[in-house]
Amino acid sequence: MPNLFEELAEQEIPPLPADFGKEVHERVNRTLVALQILDLLWRGLPLAFLHFGRAVIGLLVFTLSGKFPVEKKRETGDEKPATGN
């Protein structure tokens, strides 16, 4: 029984077409651009709308009430007072 690797080593491989690399790059680039646009629409824009919405709501609250909404920091109890050392 002949060795498979020896048979493959003896077979001739046709040369690649001249524009093989160009075609591959064009297909890959189109796919990457499409995936990046989908990622932007799926994850980026909702996050941007969330942050922009918080700013608009803060503006409306300040305009109507005259008070700027400030987020309060939670105290964990682990904090030590700062010393002048």
Summary of the structure (lengths in Angstrom):
residues: 85
radius of gyration: 30.8
end to end distance: 83.8
largest distance: 90.2
contacts: 114
relative contact order: 0.04
helix: 62%
strand: 0%
